[in-house]
C-alpha cells in the first residue's frame, strides 16, 4: 500500500506537466492546405468543411498573409478549375488556375513562406480520376506519368517550391524528378504522398474541389488493411528521390506513420484530411465534444507518432493559439 514508483509525481501540476511534455508543436510545423477557384468573384464557403472556403486569388493572398503572421510553415495549394476534360489540360496550362495561383502567391510571398502545389490530375479531369484513362476506363499508370511530368514543370515554372505528388501512380517520384532536372528545375523539391490510403475521410474534400468522381480510387490508393505496404511505398519513394515523404490520412494511420518515421532519412509529414476536420467540426457544432481540446490532442498525437510537420486545415488557428500560449 506504499508504492515508491509513482508516475503521478510528474503529473501533479500544470507547470510540472509542461516541463516533462515529450511532444510540442511549433507553428512552423503546420502547413495550410488552400483551395483556389477559377471564375468566382468572392470566397465561396465549402459546406462540408465549415470555416473553409474556395479562394479567389485576392482572398488567397490575404489568407497567406495571415498564415505568415501566425508563423505557419507553408501553404499547399489546390486548384479548382472552371473547365475540366479527359486529360486534365488545365493542370499543366501556364494559365491554369493552380499555376496562376502558385505564380501569384510565390511572387508575393515566396521569400517568406514555402508555396507548395498539389500535383495530381483529379481536380482537372472531367471523370475525376487522378490519371488519364485507357479506352476500357482504367487509370493508365505510365501515360499518367507523362501528364505529371508536364504538370511538374509547369508548377516549377510558376514558382512552386515544393510539389506534392498525391496521385499514387507507380514510379511518379522518379519520373517527375527526371522531368524537373531535365528542365533545369533541380532545386524544386518533391513531397511524396507515399502512403496514401483509399479513405472515406476524403469525402468533404470532393466538394471542396467540385470533384466529378464516380466510383473509387482503389486501384491506385492503398487498401486500409495494409500496414506493411505503406512502409514499402515510402521506401520506394525514398529510393526514387523524394525529399519528404507523407502518410495520409493521419489519425487513423498512426501505425503507418510511426513505421515510416522509424526508417525514413528525410522529413516525414502527415496530412490531417478533410474528413478528420469535418468530423471534429460537426461534433463540436452539436456540442458533443470539446473542439479546442480535440484539435490540440489530434495534432499532438500525429506529431507524437512521428510527423515532423502536419498539413491541417486548422493551421492558422492552431499557430495563433500556440503563439498566444508561448
Ligand atoms: C488528390 C488529393 C485528395 C486529397 C488531397 N489530394 C483527394 C483524393 O485523393 O481523393 C484529399 C485531401 C483531404 O481530404 O483533405 N488530388
Boltz pocket constraint, residues with backbone or C-beta under 6 A from the ligand:
constraints:
  - pocket:
      binder: B
      contacts: [[A, 118], [A, 119], [A, 120], [A, 121], [A, 122], [A, 123], [A, 130], [A, 166], [A, 167], [A, 201], [A, 202], [A, 203], [A, 204], [A, 205], [A, 217], [A, 272], [A, 273], [A, 274], [A, 275]]
      max_distance: 6.0
